[in-house]
C-alpha cells in the first residue's frame, strides 16, 4: 500500500485535541504523526486525503459480541434471563444454516462499524458444522472490512442445543486448528470456554492451556447472573472466580465477561492476578442482570474493556453508547458523580479494549494499526465546542451516530459520509430479510 496522508481538522491524541496534525499511513500502520505541511515534505509522493471539519479519533473496540444474535433482535424482549434465552437463542439458533450465520455476522459487523467500531471480538458458539460456522463469521468480517478476534467458544453442557456442544477433545482440536490458521493480519482466534455453567472444569482448563501455549487471551463469562453464582457455590463450594482460581486459570491471560456478582475478594484476586474484565453495561441492564462494581475494579487495578454483547440483549451495538452507559450507570448506583468519569469510559472503549484482545490498536500512535474514526465537528450532538476540553465529554456523553462520518480499518475506508463503502445497505437489507423469512418458517 502506498503512503497516504490523512489530514483532519484535528486529531485526538493522548487525551488532547490538536489542530493541524496529520497522520501518514503505510502498510496498514501509522508511520508518522506531524503537521500536515511537514508530512507533505517528508512524503511528497503520498496520496493526500483531507478530512475537513472532522476530528480523527481511534476506532473503538467491541470486546464482546455474539454476531448471530443480531438476527434475533426484538424477538424476545422484556423477559427474565432464562426465558429470554430459551425463546430467542435456543429456539432460533439451531435453525441457522451457514449462510444465516454469515448474514448475521455481516449484519452485526456492518452496523457496529457505522457506529465507529473498528475491532470486534465475536464470542461464537454455533458449531453444528464443526469449524465451518467459525469460517463463515471470519468471511463476513473480511467482507465487511472489520478487524476480528474470534473467541471460539468451548461448550460441553448437554442442556444446550446440540449444535453448541463438543467434547473437550473436539473443542480443543478445532480451536487450536483455527488459532494456527489465523496468526496475523485482520483475523485472530482465541479460546473461549463459555462459562462455569456451560463448560466443564476440564473444558475451562483446556481453553486456558491453549491461551498459555499460544500467548493469547482466554475469554469466559463469569458471574453474569445470580443463578450461575448459586449453582457454582452449590457444586464447588465457592464463588465462580474463586473456583476458577482453584482450577489454576486466573492469571494475565484471563479476561472475564460481565463480572456482575463478583465479591470484593474476587475483584481483589482478579486485580492481583492482572486479569481483565469486559464490561457490558447495556446488556446487563436489558437482561436485569445487575450492576458490576466498576469503581471497586478500578481501585484494584483491574483493566476494564467494553462490550456490547449480542444485539438481542442490548439492543444496540455501539461502543460509544457503552462508554456513556458505563459512566452514568455507575454514578447513579454509587450516588457518586466522580466514580467513573468520561476519560475512564473513553479508555475502556479504546486502549483497554486493545489490551483485552492483545492487539496493536486503540490509540493514535506511530507503529499501531491504522484504525480511525472521523467525528464531525459540525454535528449538533458534538456542540458546543467553544472550549477545547469540551470535545471528550461531548464524545462520551452526547454524541449521536450522525456525527460519525468516516471509518478507516487497517488503512481502508469502510464508511464515508455515514455510508458503507464495501457493501451497499440495500444488499445487506435483502440478505437480512431473506434469512428472517427462512427462520420464521
Secondary structure, 3 states (H helix, E strand, C coil): CCCEEEEEEEEEECCEEEECEEEEEECCEEEEEEEHHHHHHHCCCCEEEEEEEEEEEECEEEEEECHHHHHHCCCCCCCCHHHHHHHHHHHHHHHCCHHHHHHHHHHHHHHHHHCCEEEEEEEECCCCCCCHHHHHHHHHHHHHCCEEEEEEEECCCCCCCHHHCCCHHHHHHHHHHHHHHCCCCCEEEEEEECECCCCCHHHHHHHHHHHHHHCCCEEEEECCCHHHHHHHHHHHCCCHHHHHHHCCCCCCCEEEEECCCCCHHHHHHHHHCCCEEEECHHHHHHCCCCCCCHHHHHHCCCEEEECCCCCCCCCCCCHHHHHHHHHHHHHHHHCCCCCCCHHHHHHHCCHHHHHHHCCCCCCCCCCCECCEEEEECCCHHHCCCCCCCHHHHHHHHCCCHHHEEEEEECCEEEEECCEECCCCHHHHHHHHHHHHHHHCC
